[in-house]
Amino acid sequence: MSDVVLTELQEEILDIERMGLPRRDAMRLVTQRVGFFVGQTRYQQELEKALKLLEGQPNPSAGTETEREDSGVNRRRPGPRPRSAGTHQIGSTGG
């Protein structure tokens, strides 16, 4: 099996896509997770790139959690993510 390497942004987008959220909510959540603004065009482009890279790979939802971690597709770091000090809530009016 080839070793698929996804960027952090692509991993986050795929993770959010699994939740089945509306695109607008998904973009907001991805923006919060990666710490920089991800617009609709970039979101769509990165999603397409990630799906193309994963094409032909085994379905990551199949099998046990251990098998998914060993597959090379799930490259999330263990433990909590460090908080980015430069992020803010999108759409906040401050009131």
C-alpha positions as CSV (number, residue, x, y, z in Angstrom):
1,M,0.0,0.0,0.0
2,S,1.4,3.4,-0.9
3,D,1.9,5.9,1.8
4,V,-0.6,8.8,1.4
5,V,0.6,12.2,2.8
6,L,-2.0,14.8,3.4
7,T,-1.5,18.3,4.6
8,E,-3.0,19.4,8.0
9,L,-5.6,21.4,6.1
10,Q,-6.6,18.4,4.0
11,E,-6.8,16.2,7.1
12,E,-9.0,18.7,8.9
13,I,-11.3,19.1,5.8
14,L,-11.8,15.3,5.5
15,D,-12.4,15.0,9.2
16,I,-15.1,17.8,9.0
17,E,-16.6,16.3,5.9
18,R,-17.2,13.0,7.8
19,M,-19.5,15.0,10.1
20,G,-21.9,15.9,7.3
21,L,-22.1,19.6,8.2
22,P,-23.4,22.2,5.8
23,R,-20.5,23.7,3.8
24,R,-20.7,27.1,5.6
25,D,-20.4,25.5,9.0
26,A,-17.6,23.2,7.8
27,M,-15.6,26.1,6.5
28,R,-15.9,27.9,9.8
29,L,-14.9,24.8,11.8
30,V,-11.9,24.1,9.6
31,T,-10.8,27.8,9.9
32,Q,-11.0,27.5,13.7
33,R,-9.0,24.3,13.7
34,V,-6.1,25.3,11.4
35,G,-5.9,28.9,12.7
36,F,-6.3,30.8,9.4
37,F,-9.2,31.7,7.1
38,V,-10.2,29.0,4.7
39,G,-12.6,30.3,2.0
40,Q,-15.1,28.4,-0.1
41,T,-12.8,28.1,-3.1
42,R,-9.8,26.9,-1.1
43,Y,-12.0,24.5,0.9
44,Q,-13.3,22.9,-2.3
45,Q,-9.9,22.7,-4.0
46,E,-8.2,21.1,-0.9
47,L,-11.1,18.7,-0.6
48,E,-10.8,17.6,-4.2
49,K,-7.0,17.2,-3.8
50,A,-7.4,15.1,-0.7
51,L,-10.0,12.9,-2.2
52,K,-7.9,12.4,-5.3
53,L,-4.9,11.4,-3.2
54,L,-7.1,8.9,-1.3
55,E,-8.6,7.4,-4.4
56,G,-7.9,3.7,-4.5
57,Q,-7.0,3.6,-0.8
58,P,-9.0,1.4,1.6
59,N,-12.0,3.0,3.3
60,P,-10.7,4.5,6.6
61,S,-14.1,3.9,8.2
62,A,-13.7,0.1,7.7
63,G,-11.9,-2.0,10.3
64,T,-10.9,-1.3,13.9
65,E,-9.4,1.9,15.2
66,T,-6.0,0.3,15.4
67,E,-6.1,-0.8,11.8
68,R,-7.1,2.8,10.7
69,E,-4.2,4.3,12.7
70,D,-1.7,1.8,11.1
71,S,-3.0,2.4,7.6
72,G,-1.1,5.7,7.1
73,V,-4.3,7.5,6.2
74,N,-5.0,8.8,9.6
75,R,-2.0,11.0,10.5
76,R,-3.4,13.0,13.4
77,R,-1.1,13.8,16.2
78,P,-1.9,12.2,19.5
79,G,-3.2,14.3,22.3
80,P,-4.9,17.7,22.3
81,R,-4.1,20.2,19.6
82,P,-2.2,23.4,20.7
83,R,-4.4,26.5,20.7
84,S,-3.5,29.2,18.2
85,A,-3.4,32.6,19.9
86,G,-4.2,34.4,16.7
87,T,-7.6,32.9,16.0
88,H,-11.0,34.5,16.6
89,Q,-14.5,33.5,16.2
90,I,-15.8,34.2,12.8
91,G,-19.0,36.2,12.7
92,S,-18.7,37.5,16.2
93,T,-20.0,40.9,16.7
94,G,-18.3,41.3,20.0
95,G,-21.6,41.9,21.8
